[in-house]
Amino acid sequence: MWNVQDAKNKFSAVIDAALAGEPQEVSRRGKPTVVVLSVTEYLRLQQAAKLQRGSFVDHLLTFPADAPDIARAKVLPRDVEF
């Protein structure tokens, strides 16, 4: 893990390691803050996440309409005069 100052001073080394397939963690004040990784790895992770999650429409269609543990409000629309 790199601290911010070392990562700034040796940014080329950080990039080279990330391009070699080793994501580089950078910390600020001793706490992990960011990860530097190659574009190829980033795009792979994005694509994998996209494939794992379904569409929002699929999510809505699989939501149980009559789930007993979810309280639904019984609200009627109000009268509107034009």
Helices and strands as residue ranges (DSSP letters): E 2-3, H 4-9, H 11-19, E 24-28, E 31-36, H 39-52, H 56-62
